[in-house]
């Protein structure tokens, strides 16, 4: 997985990706329940995105639901991964995936691809991967490098992030990545291009203007905080240095 800070070429295509899942381990039968991706070309958001909620055919762990707020009932009528697999692979094909704590998301995606009637291989056969958590740890050793911590460090407005959500987190991560690597935030190319599933996405800047105080952040409940922290500790162990 790539963790270079070298800026991509003008026409370099990147897909910022996040997932939500029923639990922590695909080896325990946990599944993906949401995939969110936003596209950047030459470090500019294009307004193209890929986003689906997915029926996992299993119950969501209580701790996971406390983090992302997605219920079994909400997913009852949603498509399954096999229904959107080819569309997803077409969307990421040839791109560089930008993911925070990439082994988690890539591990789940590889597991879903393996479960298909006609397995499609692994994610890295379709796209390269840049892990922003590895990059952040190199840039800020010994500090907290969760997505929320990076938003605070780089003054990225995440006030709408009461709970995790794959598409929202992908959009926030795009801003964080651009700020981390010294680029301009949330510039779009062209008009309102439709997302991969027919939705339209209106990108707006989330980096606060210089000198403006941070916007009020709505805090989760104590139970949600505890569940969130427990998940972060499992997904993002402290750096070894």
Secondary structure by P-SEA (a helix, b strand, c coil): cccccccccccbbbbbbccccccccccccccccbbbbbbbcccccccccccccccccccccaaaaaacccccccccccccccccaaaaaaaaccbbbbbcaaaaaaaaaaaaaaacccccccccccbbbbbaaaaaaaacccccccaaaaaaaacccccccccccaaaaaaaaaaaaaaaacccccccccccccccccbbbbbbbccccccccccccccccaaaaaaaaaaaaaacccccc
